[in-house]
Amino acid sequence: MKVSWIRRSPFRDQAEAARRMIEILACEAARAGTPLTPEECETLVGEGTMSEELAARARVLIQRIFESEKATKSDPRNFGGSMEWASDGASSNIVELTYQVADGLQPLPRLRGWARVKDTVALVICGMVAVLLMCGAVIAAGYIFHWK
């Protein structure tokens, strides 16, 4: 019995799929005349911070790759297919940038200092208020419906 909706990955693991994405990105960068350095490739395949210049350059290249892949047939080892397997539970820089390009979203600003502290405190307070409101609703319903 063959199940058609189960697909096998053409990659050994998610890291191999991410490296394939970097290979395609590096080829596109070389074609554009601005090749990626090995350090930039390592930054893109890893997790953590990267320079805004590299991120902007990578977004432009990813957009070009998406435009060129629209005309081709669906290959599981192309950029989009590799992204599908690389993003399964992992989050490398290349996957995050690809999602930003695919969704057309700008990255959220990373808060630092007091802005981050204020944001965290506001989030905790909102959570506490939500829990207190839910408790109040249950207590009010108990009085209204005489629950014991």
Biotite code that builds the C-alpha atoms (Angstrom):
import biotite.structure as struc

atoms = struc.array([
    struc.Atom([0.000, 0.000, 0.000], chain_id="A", res_id=1, res_name="MET", atom_name="CA", element="C"),
    struc.Atom([1.533, 3.271, -1.093], chain_id="A", res_id=2, res_name="LYS", atom_name="CA", element="C"),
    struc.Atom([0.710, 6.456, 0.756], chain_id="A", res_id=3, res_name="VAL", atom_name="CA", element="C"),
    struc.Atom([1.068, 9.339, -1.679], chain_id="A", res_id=4, res_name="SER", atom_name="CA", element="C"),
    struc.Atom([1.144, 12.166, 0.843], chain_id="A", res_id=5, res_name="TRP", atom_name="CA", element="C"),
    struc.Atom([4.237, 10.912, 2.649], chain_id="A", res_id=6, res_name="ILE", atom_name="CA", element="C"),
    struc.Atom([7.394, 12.212, 1.020], chain_id="A", res_id=7, res_name="ARG", atom_name="CA", element="C"),
    struc.Atom([10.961, 11.331, 1.750], chain_id="A", res_id=8, res_name="ARG", atom_name="CA", element="C"),
    struc.Atom([13.454, 14.106, 2.149], chain_id="A", res_id=9, res_name="SER", atom_name="CA", element="C"),
    struc.Atom([16.140, 14.288, -0.534], chain_id="A", res_id=10, res_name="PRO", atom_name="CA", element="C"),
    struc.Atom([18.517, 15.456, 2.231], chain_id="A", res_id=11, res_name="PHE", atom_name="CA", element="C"),
    struc.Atom([20.097, 13.593, 5.138], chain_id="A", res_id=12, res_name="ARG", atom_name="CA", element="C"),
    struc.Atom([19.149, 16.275, 7.642], chain_id="A", res_id=13, res_name="ASP", atom_name="CA", element="C"),
    struc.Atom([18.095, 19.894, 7.978], chain_id="A", res_id=14, res_name="GLN", atom_name="CA", element="C"),
    struc.Atom([21.671, 21.148, 8.022], chain_id="A", res_id=15, res_name="ALA", atom_name="CA", element="C"),
    struc.Atom([22.323, 19.607, 4.602], chain_id="A", res_id=16, res_name="GLU", atom_name="CA", element="C"),
    struc.Atom([19.209, 21.298, 3.218], chain_id="A", res_id=17, res_name="ALA", atom_name="CA", element="C"),
    struc.Atom([20.367, 24.646, 4.650], chain_id="A", res_id=18, res_name="ALA", atom_name="CA", element="C"),
    struc.Atom([23.813, 24.142, 3.103], chain_id="A", res_id=19, res_name="ARG", atom_name="CA", element="C"),
    struc.Atom([22.122, 23.465, -0.254], chain_id="A", res_id=20, res_name="ARG", atom_name="CA", element="C"),
    struc.Atom([20.255, 26.761, 0.104], chain_id="A", res_id=21, res_name="MET", atom_name="CA", element="C"),
    struc.Atom([23.584, 28.505, 0.775], chain_id="A", res_id=22, res_name="ILE", atom_name="CA", element="C"),
    struc.Atom([25.117, 26.879, -2.326], chain_id="A", res_id=23, res_name="GLU", atom_name="CA", element="C"),
    struc.Atom([22.275, 28.181, -4.501], chain_id="A", res_id=24, res_name="ILE", atom_name="CA", element="C"),
    struc.Atom([22.509, 31.616, -2.862], chain_id="A", res_id=25, res_name="LEU", atom_name="CA", element="C"),
    struc.Atom([26.284, 31.721, -3.380], chain_id="A", res_id=26, res_name="ALA", atom_name="CA", element="C"),
    struc.Atom([25.867, 30.843, -7.077], chain_id="A", res_id=27, res_name="CYS", atom_name="CA", element="C"),
    struc.Atom([23.304, 33.634, -7.476], chain_id="A", res_id=28, res_name="GLU", atom_name="CA", element="C"),
    struc.Atom([25.614, 36.063, -5.660], chain_id="A", res_id=29, res_name="ALA", atom_name="CA", element="C"),
    struc.Atom([28.484, 35.140, -7.979], chain_id="A", res_id=30, res_name="ALA", atom_name="CA", element="C"),
    struc.Atom([26.197, 35.623, -10.975], chain_id="A", res_id=31, res_name="ARG", atom_name="CA", element="C"),
    struc.Atom([25.243, 39.053, -9.618], chain_id="A", res_id=32, res_name="ALA", atom_name="CA", element="C"),
    struc.Atom([28.917, 39.998, -9.274], chain_id="A", res_id=33, res_name="GLY", atom_name="CA", element="C"),
    struc.Atom([29.045, 40.090, -5.465], chain_id="A", res_id=34, res_name="THR", atom_name="CA", element="C"),
    struc.Atom([30.220, 36.651, -4.316], chain_id="A", res_id=35, res_name="PRO", atom_name="CA", element="C"),
    struc.Atom([29.693, 35.571, -0.725], chain_id="A", res_id=36, res_name="LEU", atom_name="CA", element="C"),
    struc.Atom([32.733, 35.010, 1.460], chain_id="A", res_id=37, res_name="THR", atom_name="CA", element="C"),
    struc.Atom([33.054, 31.751, 3.448], chain_id="A", res_id=38, res_name="PRO", atom_name="CA", element="C"),
    struc.Atom([32.438, 33.725, 6.658], chain_id="A", res_id=39, res_name="GLU", atom_name="CA", element="C"),
    struc.Atom([29.195, 35.131, 5.253], chain_id="A", res_id=40, res_name="GLU", atom_name="CA", element="C"),
    struc.Atom([28.105, 31.643, 4.222], chain_id="A", res_id=41, res_name="CYS", atom_name="CA", element="C"),
    struc.Atom([28.772, 30.339, 7.746], chain_id="A", res_id=42, res_name="GLU", atom_name="CA", element="C"),
    struc.Atom([26.827, 33.244, 9.235], chain_id="A", res_id=43, res_name="THR", atom_name="CA", element="C"),
    struc.Atom([23.859, 32.537, 6.974], chain_id="A", res_id=44, res_name="LEU", atom_name="CA", element="C"),
    struc.Atom([23.788, 28.803, 7.657], chain_id="A", res_id=45, res_name="VAL", atom_name="CA", element="C"),
    struc.Atom([24.108, 29.326, 11.435], chain_id="A", res_id=46, res_name="GLY", atom_name="CA", element="C"),
    struc.Atom([21.868, 30.852, 14.046], chain_id="A", res_id=47, res_name="GLU", atom_name="CA", element="C"),
    struc.Atom([22.526, 34.192, 15.691], chain_id="A", res_id=48, res_name="GLY", atom_name="CA", element="C"),
    struc.Atom([23.103, 37.761, 14.686], chain_id="A", res_id=49, res_name="THR", atom_name="CA", element="C"),
    struc.Atom([24.237, 38.955, 11.296], chain_id="A", res_id=50, res_name="MET", atom_name="CA", element="C"),
    struc.Atom([24.954, 42.358, 9.849], chain_id="A", res_id=51, res_name="SER", atom_name="CA", element="C"),
    struc.Atom([22.130, 44.324, 8.275], chain_id="A", res_id=52, res_name="GLU", atom_name="CA", element="C"),
    struc.Atom([24.223, 44.695, 5.124], chain_id="A", res_id=53, res_name="GLU", atom_name="CA", element="C"),
    struc.Atom([24.494, 40.918, 4.705], chain_id="A", res_id=54, res_name="LEU", atom_name="CA", element="C"),
    struc.Atom([20.805, 40.433, 5.478], chain_id="A", res_id=55, res_name="ALA", atom_name="CA", element="C"),
    struc.Atom([19.766, 43.061, 2.919], chain_id="A", res_id=56, res_name="ALA", atom_name="CA", element="C"),
    struc.Atom([22.069, 41.572, 0.289], chain_id="A", res_id=57, res_name="ARG", atom_name="CA", element="C"),
    struc.Atom([20.752, 38.077, 0.973], chain_id="A", res_id=58, res_name="ALA", atom_name="CA", element="C"),
    struc.Atom([17.113, 39.239, 0.747], chain_id="A", res_id=59, res_name="ARG", atom_name="CA", element="C"),
    struc.Atom([17.729, 40.713, -2.715], chain_id="A", res_id=60, res_name="VAL", atom_name="CA", element="C"),
    struc.Atom([19.423, 37.500, -3.859], chain_id="A", res_id=61, res_name="LEU", atom_name="CA", element="C"),
    struc.Atom([16.650, 35.324, -2.423], chain_id="A", res_id=62, res_name="ILE", atom_name="CA", element="C"),
    struc.Atom([14.055, 37.447, -4.251], chain_id="A", res_id=63, res_name="GLN", atom_name="CA", element="C"),
    struc.Atom([15.950, 36.895, -7.517], chain_id="A", res_id=64, res_name="ARG", atom_name="CA", element="C"),
    struc.Atom([16.112, 33.159, -6.885], chain_id="A", res_id=65, res_name="ILE", atom_name="CA", element="C"),
    struc.Atom([12.365, 32.998, -6.235], chain_id="A", res_id=66, res_name="PHE", atom_name="CA", element="C"),
    struc.Atom([11.671, 34.903, -9.452], chain_id="A", res_id=67, res_name="GLU", atom_name="CA", element="C"),
    struc.Atom([13.889, 32.595, -11.491], chain_id="A", res_id=68, res_name="SER", atom_name="CA", element="C"),
    struc.Atom([12.426, 29.432, -9.924], chain_id="A", res_id=69, res_name="GLU", atom_name="CA", element="C"),
    struc.Atom([8.844, 30.369, -10.825], chain_id="A", res_id=70, res_name="LYS", atom_name="CA", element="C"),
    struc.Atom([9.476, 29.307, -14.421], chain_id="A", res_id=71, res_name="ALA", atom_name="CA", element="C"),
    struc.Atom([11.103, 25.978, -13.580], chain_id="A", res_id=72, res_name="THR", atom_name="CA", element="C"),
    struc.Atom([9.476, 22.720, -12.609], chain_id="A", res_id=73, res_name="LYS", atom_name="CA", element="C"),
    struc.Atom([9.272, 21.768, -8.964], chain_id="A", res_id=74, res_name="SER", atom_name="CA", element="C"),
    struc.Atom([12.582, 20.197, -8.015], chain_id="A", res_id=75, res_name="ASP", atom_name="CA", element="C"),
    struc.Atom([12.955, 18.993, -4.406], chain_id="A", res_id=76, res_name="PRO", atom_name="CA", element="C"),
    struc.Atom([16.581, 20.185, -4.354], chain_id="A", res_id=77, res_name="ARG", atom_name="CA", element="C"),
    struc.Atom([15.924, 23.701, -5.654], chain_id="A", res_id=78, res_name="ASN", atom_name="CA", element="C"),
    struc.Atom([15.881, 26.685, -3.297], chain_id="A", res_id=79, res_name="PHE", atom_name="CA", element="C"),
    struc.Atom([12.189, 26.465, -2.372], chain_id="A", res_id=80, res_name="GLY", atom_name="CA", element="C"),
    struc.Atom([12.291, 22.701, -1.931], chain_id="A", res_id=81, res_name="GLY", atom_name="CA", element="C"),
    struc.Atom([15.421, 22.971, 0.191], chain_id="A", res_id=82, res_name="SER", atom_name="CA", element="C"),
    struc.Atom([13.759, 25.632, 2.335], chain_id="A", res_id=83, res_name="MET", atom_name="CA", element="C"),
    struc.Atom([10.860, 23.278, 3.016], chain_id="A", res_id=84, res_name="GLU", atom_name="CA", element="C"),
    struc.Atom([13.202, 20.635, 4.421], chain_id="A", res_id=85, res_name="TRP", atom_name="CA", element="C"),
    struc.Atom([15.599, 23.070, 6.135], chain_id="A", res_id=86, res_name="ALA", atom_name="CA", element="C"),
    struc.Atom([12.822, 24.816, 8.049], chain_id="A", res_id=87, res_name="SER", atom_name="CA", element="C"),
    struc.Atom([11.330, 21.678, 9.577], chain_id="A", res_id=88, res_name="ASP", atom_name="CA", element="C"),
    struc.Atom([11.836, 22.475, 13.252], chain_id="A", res_id=89, res_name="GLY", atom_name="CA", element="C"),
    struc.Atom([15.079, 24.424, 12.787], chain_id="A", res_id=90, res_name="ALA", atom_name="CA", element="C"),
    struc.Atom([15.652, 28.104, 12.340], chain_id="A", res_id=91, res_name="SER", atom_name="CA", element="C"),
    struc.Atom([18.893, 29.143, 10.690], chain_id="A", res_id=92, res_name="SER", atom_name="CA", element="C"),
    struc.Atom([19.511, 32.670, 9.417], chain_id="A", res_id=93, res_name="ASN", atom_name="CA", element="C"),
    struc.Atom([18.973, 31.643, 5.783], chain_id="A", res_id=94, res_name="ILE", atom_name="CA", element="C"),
    struc.Atom([15.586, 30.103, 6.625], chain_id="A", res_id=95, res_name="VAL", atom_name="CA", element="C"),
    struc.Atom([14.476, 33.213, 8.526], chain_id="A", res_id=96, res_name="GLU", atom_name="CA", element="C"),
    struc.Atom([15.540, 35.503, 5.676], chain_id="A", res_id=97, res_name="LEU", atom_name="CA", element="C"),
    struc.Atom([13.767, 33.282, 3.159], chain_id="A", res_id=98, res_name="THR", atom_name="CA", element="C"),
    struc.Atom([10.549, 33.411, 5.162], chain_id="A", res_id=99, res_name="TYR", atom_name="CA", element="C"),
    struc.Atom([10.830, 37.206, 5.365], chain_id="A", res_id=100, res_name="GLN", atom_name="CA", element="C"),
    struc.Atom([11.197, 37.433, 1.590], chain_id="A", res_id=101, res_name="VAL", atom_name="CA", element="C"),
    struc.Atom([8.408, 34.916, 0.949], chain_id="A", res_id=102, res_name="ALA", atom_name="CA", element="C"),
    struc.Atom([6.021, 36.704, 3.308], chain_id="A", res_id=103, res_name="ASP", atom_name="CA", element="C"),
    struc.Atom([7.100, 40.163, 2.190], chain_id="A", res_id=104, res_name="GLY", atom_name="CA", element="C"),
    struc.Atom([7.677, 41.201, 5.783], chain_id="A", res_id=105, res_name="LEU", atom_name="CA", element="C"),
    struc.Atom([10.329, 43.375, 7.299], chain_id="A", res_id=106, res_name="GLN", atom_name="CA", element="C"),
    struc.Atom([12.207, 41.898, 10.257], chain_id="A", res_id=107, res_name="PRO", atom_name="CA", element="C"),
    struc.Atom([11.116, 42.954, 13.712], chain_id="A", res_id=108, res_name="LEU", atom_name="CA", element="C"),
    struc.Atom([13.531, 45.351, 15.378], chain_id="A", res_id=109, res_name="PRO", atom_name="CA", element="C"),
    struc.Atom([15.603, 43.753, 18.100], chain_id="A", res_id=110, res_name="ARG", atom_name="CA", element="C"),
    struc.Atom([15.045, 45.677, 21.290], chain_id="A", res_id=111, res_name="LEU", atom_name="CA", element="C"),
    struc.Atom([17.943, 46.500, 23.569], chain_id="A", res_id=112, res_name="ARG", atom_name="CA", element="C"),
    struc.Atom([18.339, 48.166, 26.909], chain_id="A", res_id=113, res_name="GLY", atom_name="CA", element="C"),
    struc.Atom([15.356, 49.833, 28.557], chain_id="A", res_id=114, res_name="TRP", atom_name="CA", element="C"),
    struc.Atom([13.131, 49.286, 25.543], chain_id="A", res_id=115, res_name="ALA", atom_name="CA", element="C"),
    struc.Atom([13.544, 45.535, 25.952], chain_id="A", res_id=116, res_name="ARG", atom_name="CA", element="C"),
    struc.Atom([12.964, 45.719, 29.710], chain_id="A", res_id=117, res_name="VAL", atom_name="CA", element="C"),
    struc.Atom([9.797, 47.813, 29.247], chain_id="A", res_id=118, res_name="LYS", atom_name="CA", element="C"),
    struc.Atom([8.509, 45.435, 26.573], chain_id="A", res_id=119, res_name="ASP", atom_name="CA", element="C"),
    struc.Atom([9.132, 42.376, 28.772], chain_id="A", res_id=120, res_name="THR", atom_name="CA", element="C"),
    struc.Atom([7.484, 43.971, 31.821], chain_id="A", res_id=121, res_name="VAL", atom_name="CA", element="C"),
    struc.Atom([4.468, 45.010, 29.741], chain_id="A", res_id=122, res_name="ALA", atom_name="CA", element="C"),
    struc.Atom([4.121, 41.461, 28.418], chain_id="A", res_id=123, res_name="LEU", atom_name="CA", element="C"),
    struc.Atom([4.244, 39.955, 31.920], chain_id="A", res_id=124, res_name="VAL", atom_name="CA", element="C"),
    struc.Atom([1.707, 42.478, 33.260], chain_id="A", res_id=125, res_name="ILE", atom_name="CA", element="C"),
    struc.Atom([-0.683, 41.826, 30.367], chain_id="A", res_id=126, res_name="CYS", atom_name="CA", element="C"),
    struc.Atom([-0.451, 38.089, 31.034], chain_id="A", res_id=127, res_name="GLY", atom_name="CA", element="C"),
    struc.Atom([-1.209, 38.577, 34.711], chain_id="A", res_id=128, res_name="MET", atom_name="CA", element="C"),
    struc.Atom([-4.176, 40.842, 33.932], chain_id="A", res_id=129, res_name="VAL", atom_name="CA", element="C"),
    struc.Atom([-5.558, 38.258, 31.486], chain_id="A", res_id=130, res_name="ALA", atom_name="CA", element="C"),
    struc.Atom([-5.329, 35.510, 34.140], chain_id="A", res_id=131, res_name="VAL", atom_name="CA", element="C"),
    struc.Atom([-7.009, 37.724, 36.759], chain_id="A", res_id=132, res_name="LEU", atom_name="CA", element="C"),
    struc.Atom([-9.834, 38.593, 34.342], chain_id="A", res_id=133, res_name="LEU", atom_name="CA", element="C"),
    struc.Atom([-10.418, 34.907, 33.621], chain_id="A", res_id=134, res_name="MET", atom_name="CA", element="C"),
    struc.Atom([-10.530, 34.144, 37.348], chain_id="A", res_id=135, res_name="CYS", atom_name="CA", element="C"),
    struc.Atom([-12.975, 36.993, 37.858], chain_id="A", res_id=136, res_name="GLY", atom_name="CA", element="C"),
    struc.Atom([-15.203, 35.678, 35.078], chain_id="A", res_id=137, res_name="ALA", atom_name="CA", element="C"),
    struc.Atom([-15.289, 32.212, 36.670], chain_id="A", res_id=138, res_name="VAL", atom_name="CA", element="C"),
    struc.Atom([-16.083, 33.638, 40.109], chain_id="A", res_id=139, res_name="ILE", atom_name="CA", element="C"),
    struc.Atom([-18.844, 35.861, 38.660], chain_id="A", res_id=140, res_name="ALA", atom_name="CA", element="C"),
    struc.Atom([-20.343, 32.918, 36.774], chain_id="A", res_id=141, res_name="ALA", atom_name="CA", element="C"),
    struc.Atom([-20.268, 30.895, 40.011], chain_id="A", res_id=142, res_name="GLY", atom_name="CA", element="C"),
    struc.Atom([-22.263, 33.537, 41.857], chain_id="A", res_id=143, res_name="TYR", atom_name="CA", element="C"),
    struc.Atom([-24.716, 34.026, 38.992], chain_id="A", res_id=144, res_name="ILE", atom_name="CA", element="C"),
    struc.Atom([-25.426, 30.324, 38.452], chain_id="A", res_id=145, res_name="PHE", atom_name="CA", element="C"),
    struc.Atom([-24.981, 29.290, 42.146], chain_id="A", res_id=146, res_name="HIS", atom_name="CA", element="C"),
    struc.Atom([-22.237, 26.743, 41.428], chain_id="A", res_id=147, res_name="TRP", atom_name="CA", element="C"),
    struc.Atom([-20.812, 24.962, 44.421], chain_id="A", res_id=148, res_name="LYS", atom_name="CA", element="C"),
])
